[in-house]
């Protein structure tokens, strides 16, 4: 093969890679634009008087993690690191680093780099915007490998995720943010939320320290080898620390139940937070 042929092949590969990078960045930027266009009005503050009538463990939780008069979050950016696996039966855990942007009451974008093998990674882009759930996987952030958007089951699963992860931007769990709380007992309550016609309800479980230590539902949709199914799902949180005057967990893990056994599929640590108030 001549030097000219090699050069032409390299140029073609470079152009294809550049086109792929541009396409994936354009998709990300479009989603970020759509998410940021849905902003709550700034200036609202946490008023403890609004907690009257809430279930006792919920009221204790808010008094523990929030400061009276603190502004409500209008945008949150979370830096995360951790490990995940593609299914509860896989033995391979993969390291990820992610940037999650959230607009409370509107949705989120989770942009992660997942290391599959040395020198080989995939980019995972999950989102919930305007009531629409989406998931996208690309190889090296260049070649699209999988993409799905919309559908009642995907939309529902994405909102369940948003509601569970709201412990990292806790003013989004206030009644002012549209969350309805129903008492179960002195340590548990159900949070219900509807966003753009999509609804989710999660059982929140509170520790003796008045922190959310887990969430649970029997009816979250997940995508498995045989398609979408509603499977019991649980998340656990720990290591609460102060960020911007709020107490949030530094560690979280989630998994699916199978025959009464929780099989974890995600473990993550919060490495940094940015809040717009």
C-alpha positions in Angstrom: 0.0 0.0 0.0 1.4 3.4 -1.0 2.0 6.2 1.4 -0.7 8.2 -0.4 -3.2 5.4 0.2 -2.3 5.2 3.9 -2.7 9.0 4.2 -6.1 9.0 2.5 -7.3 6.2 4.8 -6.1 8.1 7.9 -7.8 11.2 6.7 -11.0 9.4 6.1 -10.9 7.8 9.6 -10.1 11.2 11.1 -13.1 12.8 9.3 -15.4 10.0 10.4 -14.3 10.3 14.0 -14.6 14.1 13.9 -18.1 13.8 12.5 -19.0 11.3 15.3 -17.7 13.5 18.0 -19.5 16.5 16.6 -22.8 14.5 16.4 -22.6 13.3 20.0 -21.7 16.8 21.3 -24.6 18.3 19.3 -27.0 15.8 20.9 -25.6 16.6 24.4 -25.8 20.4 23.8 -29.4 20.1 22.5 -30.4 18.3 25.6 -28.6 20.7 27.9 -30.4 23.6 26.1 -33.8 22.0 26.5 -33.1 21.2 30.2 -31.9 24.7 31.0 -34.8 26.3 29.3 -37.0 24.9 32.1 -35.8 26.9 35.0 -37.7 27.6 38.2 -38.1 31.1 39.4 -35.2 32.1 41.7 -35.8 33.8 45.1 -37.9 31.1 46.8 -36.6 30.1 50.2 -37.2 27.2 52.6 -39.8 28.1 55.2 -40.2 25.6 58.0 -43.8 26.7 58.4 -44.5 24.8 55.1 -43.7 21.6 56.9 -46.8 21.6 59.0 -49.0 18.6 58.3 -46.2 16.5 56.7 -45.5 13.0 58.0 -43.3 13.2 61.2 -40.2 11.5 59.7 -40.4 13.8 56.6 -40.6 16.9 58.8 -37.6 15.8 60.9 -35.6 15.0 57.7 -36.1 18.5 56.3 -35.3 20.2 59.6 -32.1 18.1 59.7 -30.8 18.7 56.2 -32.0 22.2 55.4 -31.4 25.6 57.0 -34.4 27.9 57.6 -34.5 30.7 55.0 -32.1 28.9 52.7 -32.8 29.5 49.0 -34.3 26.7 47.0 -32.1 25.0 44.4 -32.8 26.1 40.8 -30.0 24.0 39.3 -27.6 21.4 40.6 -24.4 20.0 39.1 -23.1 16.8 40.6 -19.7 15.2 40.0 -19.8 11.5 40.6 -17.4 8.5 40.5 -18.2 4.9 41.1 -18.7 1.5 39.5 -21.6 -0.1 37.6 -22.5 -3.2 35.8 -24.8 -3.8 32.9 -27.0 -6.4 34.7 -27.5 -8.0 38.1 -25.9 -11.2 36.9 -22.8 -9.7 35.4 -19.5 -10.3 37.2 -17.9 -7.3 35.6 -18.0 -4.0 37.4 -16.9 -1.0 35.4 -15.5 2.3 36.7 -17.4 5.5 35.7 -17.0 9.2 36.1 -20.1 11.3 35.5 -21.4 14.8 35.5 -25.1 15.2 36.3 -27.0 18.4 35.7 -30.4 18.7 37.3 -33.1 21.3 37.1 -35.5 20.6 40.0 -39.1 20.0 38.9 -37.9 19.6 35.3 -35.4 16.8 34.9 -31.8 15.8 34.6 -28.9 14.8 32.3 -26.4 12.2 33.3 -23.3 12.3 31.2 -20.9 9.4 32.1 -17.6 8.0 30.8 -17.5 4.3 31.5 -14.3 2.3 31.3 -15.0 -1.1 29.8 -11.3 -2.2 29.2 -8.0 -0.4 29.2 -8.1 2.2 26.4 -11.7 1.4 25.7 -14.6 3.3 27.1 -18.2 4.1 26.3 -20.1 7.3 26.8 -23.6 7.0 28.5 -26.0 9.8 28.2 -29.2 9.4 30.2 -31.8 12.1 30.6 -35.4 13.0 31.6 -36.5 16.3 30.1 -40.1 17.5 29.5 -41.5 14.2 30.6 -39.4 12.3 28.1 -36.8 9.7 29.2 -33.8 9.0 27.0 -30.8 6.8 27.0 -27.8 6.8 24.6 -24.6 4.8 24.5 -21.6 5.6 22.2 -18.2 4.0 21.8 -15.4 6.4 22.7 -18.1 9.1 22.5 -17.8 8.7 18.7 -19.8 5.7 17.3 -23.4 5.4 18.4 -24.0 1.9 19.9 -27.6 2.2 21.3 -30.2 4.8 21.6 -33.8 4.9 23.0 -36.1 7.8 23.7 -39.7 8.0 25.0 -42.3 5.4 25.7 -44.3 5.2 28.9 -42.0 2.6 30.5 -38.8 4.5 29.9 -40.3 7.8 30.9 -41.6 6.3 34.1 -38.3 4.7 35.0 -36.5 7.9 34.5 -38.8 9.9 36.8 -38.4 7.2 39.5 -34.6 7.8 39.2 -35.0 11.6 39.5 -37.2 11.3 42.6 -34.8 8.9 44.3 -31.7 11.0 43.5 -33.4 14.2 44.8 -31.7 13.5 48.2 -28.7 15.1 46.4 -30.7 18.3 45.8 -33.1 18.0 48.7 -35.2 21.2 48.3 -36.7 19.4 45.2 -38.4 17.1 47.8 -40.3 19.9 49.4 -44.1 20.4 49.0 -43.2 23.7 47.3 -41.5 21.6 44.6 -44.7 19.6 43.9 -44.0 16.5 46.0 -46.9 15.0 47.9 -46.0 13.1 51.1 -48.1 10.3 52.6 -47.4 8.7 56.0 -46.7 5.0 56.5 -45.3 5.0 60.0 -42.8 6.9 62.1 -39.9 5.8 59.9 -41.4 5.7 56.4 -43.4 7.8 54.0 -44.3 7.8 50.4 -43.3 10.7 48.1 -45.3 11.2 44.9 -44.5 13.4 42.0 -45.9 14.2 38.6 -43.9 16.0 35.9 -45.3 16.7 32.5 -47.9 13.9 32.8 -45.4 11.3 34.1 -46.0 10.1 37.7 -43.9 8.2 40.3 -44.2 7.2 43.9 -41.4 6.0 46.1 -41.2 4.8 49.7 -38.6 6.8 51.6 -37.1 5.2 54.7 -35.6 7.3 57.4 -32.8 6.5 59.9 -32.7 7.3 63.6 -30.6 10.2 62.6 -33.5 11.7 60.6 -31.7 11.0 57.3 -33.0 9.2 54.2 -31.1 5.9 54.3 -33.0 4.1 51.6 -35.8 4.3 49.0 -38.0 1.5 47.7 -40.6 0.6 45.2 -42.1 -2.6 43.9 -43.1 -1.1 40.5 -40.2 0.6 38.8 -39.8 -0.3 35.1 -36.4 -1.7 34.2 -35.1 -3.0 30.9 -33.9 -6.5 31.0 -32.9 -9.2 28.5 -36.6 -10.1 28.0 -37.7 -6.4 27.7 -39.2 -4.0 30.1 -40.6 -5.3 33.4 -41.7 -3.9 36.7 -39.2 -5.2 39.3 -38.7 -4.2 43.0 -36.0 -1.6 43.1 -34.1 -0.1 46.1 -31.5 2.6 46.7 -29.4 3.2 49.8 -27.7 6.3 50.9 -25.1 7.1 53.6 -22.2 9.3 54.7 -24.1 12.6 54.9 -22.0 15.7 54.6 -22.7 19.4 54.4 -22.7 21.0 50.9 -23.8 24.6 50.5 -25.5 24.6 53.8 -27.4 21.4 53.1 -26.8 17.8 54.3 -26.6 15.3 51.5 -25.3 11.7 51.3 -21.9 11.3 49.8 -22.5 7.6 48.9 -25.4 5.8 47.1 -26.1 2.4 45.7 -29.0 1.0 43.8 -30.1 -2.4 42.7 -33.0 -4.8 41.6 -34.5 -7.5 43.7 -34.6 -11.1 42.6 -36.4 -13.6 44.8 -36.0 -11.3 47.7 -32.3 -10.6 47.2 -31.1 -7.2 46.3 -28.6 -7.3 43.5 -26.7 -4.0 43.2 -25.9 -2.6 39.8 -24.6 0.9 40.7 -22.4 2.3 43.4 -21.5 6.0 43.4 -19.7 8.7 45.4 -20.4 12.4 45.1 -17.1 14.1 44.5 -18.3 17.6 44.0 -21.4 19.8 43.9 -22.4 23.1 42.4 -25.8 24.7 43.2 -27.5 27.7 41.8 -30.0 29.1 44.2 
